[in-house]
Amino acid sequence: MRSSLILASVLAQGAWSQYSNGTIPTATVSTATGTGTAASTAVVTSIGLSVEDFWDLFVGPVSNATVNTTVAATPVPASSLIPPPPLYYSPFPTGQQNPATPKNQSWSFPSNFFWGVASAAYQVEGAVKAEGRGPSVWDVFTHRVTDFIVGNATGDIADNQYYLYKQDIARIAALGVPYYSFSISWSRVFPFGRGEVNEQALLHYDDLINTCLEYNVQPIVTLYHWDLPLYLQNLYGGWLDESYTDIVNDYVEYARVIFSRYGNKVQHWFTFNEPIVFCGEYPYPENYFKATSVPVKQQPYVCGHNFLLAHGQAYRLAKSLGINGTISFKNNGGYRIPLTNSSADALATQRAWDFNEGWFANPVFINGDYPQYLKEYVSDFLPEFTAEQKAMINGSADIFAEDAYTAQFYFAPSNTIESCVANSSDPLYPGCFNTTYTYSDQDGGWNIGPAADPAAPWLHKTSDWLPAFLHYIQDTWKPREGVAITEFGFGEPFEELKTIRADILSDPLRSSYYHDYLEGVLIALSEGVNVVGTIAWSIFDNLEWAEGYSVKFGMQYVNFTTQERFYKASFFEYVNMFKTYQQGSNLTIA
């Protein structure tokens, strides 16, 4: 596969020229001196590049796993399926005593409640150049931008799930897990993000989905989990496309191919994962991608505008194709709590909602447009949504999907919200709210909950706030078909430092997190919140984006030398909650 693109003559220096009309500038030559005088922009040329060329020029060499063909599944040993104490005690030795907590008979998960585990393509697949995959922006981040990733780790091999997926699905099926949520790599299907479709990639995902169904594991598919095709970033700025057309059209065409291929084999679709995060990645590191004229502070919001247009169109497309499964996008954040009962802290908290979940939830679930405080900022530089666009965006999600890990306190800036809003150089501008993970001094200054690994300073165990958060989502955005928690998990503190496998597999704080979190869901259900599903992050240890492999969220330990997987105690705790509380459950571990 080849594609023609404009390369600057200073390509070796990593610089890209920008031409809005595609015109190549002319140059004049002095007859007296023979020296050239170029036009005001750099000299350019057209070069035809293959996918392999594109890798070589912009990423460089990559690592390859020793296993590079699809591996058949083998039975999971019965010894691996024995739960840890206190969920199970062997007949011998005897003498253990554990105070049993009786089942709360007033709680239950509905029989149609969906639950499972999650991953994402770049974080687990590996095989980054295999079978025609084109590079994504994350291949550049990990290979070219020194120290962008902890330990300069890459996703070249990761968990090698591209070849080991059959065993991975067999392993979760052996524990009775009914759903597996994963993402499809856009740059596998379209190596340049547009143009020719890579059939080899589709054949791979054919078999991934069919293998799930073979094991009675229902696939949940996310179309975009941050791995933007590199070519599109360098062609027109990716999600910073100021035409608000090119990136939308390219994404929707990609969505059309996937929806048409898999349709009703998939019960739950997500168009995007966490636009707050991937838009917040802008601005990208300088001198590695095509330059942009979009001001730094405006870049996340230009990205978000393109996201809403792309999501809305993809949702309408899916419905026009007769897809019966739910379609949504995955929002993210956590419960936002005023630090004190002051009116200033209440306003700061509302501004935090508007600049986070509300940024995308209000347009999709309320009125097709931005919430008040965000709109006051973006109206100076973003185009207004037309009436047709508002109608397309509004109502473009069947469920409210939230990646809901934690909670946090919010309070007003010390120099007042009003002065912050009036000062674009204020470090808290434009949101103009402050945050903390500790209660106020008057309330003792305690942590909001136990802290996760230091490599995930944003995460605390705050399951006591979860019912209130779920009520807030339902009451504020009123989703038609309920609320789903599409990621939640915990980085066990200092797990990376452990060297004894038995110590690694015993993850008490993560186990407590899943147990108490699901009790929070059960409380919300008993109080009338329509929670329809939970998906735990993650199926196993993986590349945690900028944190590399330094923090572990996996419910399975992965030996990255041998690629062996081992269940952690938290996985059994997670499964046991559904075995105990799901209506009609006949869950057995086999």
Secondary structure, 3 states (H helix, E strand, C coil): CEEEEEEECCHHHCCCCCCCCCCCCCEEECCCCCCEEECCCCCEEEEEEEHHHHHHHHCCCCCCCCCCCCCCCCCCCHHHHCCCCCCCCCCCCCCCCCCCCCCCCCCCECCCCEEEEECCHHHHCCCCCHHHCCCEHHHHHHHHCCCCCHHHCCCCCCCCHHHHHHHHHHHHHHCCCCEEEEECCHHHHCCCCCCCCCHHHHHHHHHHHHHHHHCCCEEEEECCCCCCEHHHHHHHCHHHCCCCCHHHHHHHHHHHHHHHHHHHHCCEEEEEECHHHHHHCCCCCCCCCCCCCCCHHHHHHHHHHHHHHHHHHHHHHHHHCCCCCEEEEEEEEEEEEECCCCHHHHHHHHHHHHHCHHHHHHHHHHHCCCCHHHHHHHCCCCCCCCHHHHHHHCCCCCCEEEEEEEEEEEECCCCCHHHHHCCCCCCCCCCCCEEECECCHHHCCCECCCECCCCCCCCECCHHHHHHHHHHHHHHHCCCCCEEEEECCCCCCCHHHCCCHHHHHCCHHHHHHHHHHHHHHHHHHHCCCCEEEEEEECCCCCCCHHHCCCCCCCCEEEECCCCEEEECHHHHHHHHHHHHHECCCCCCCC
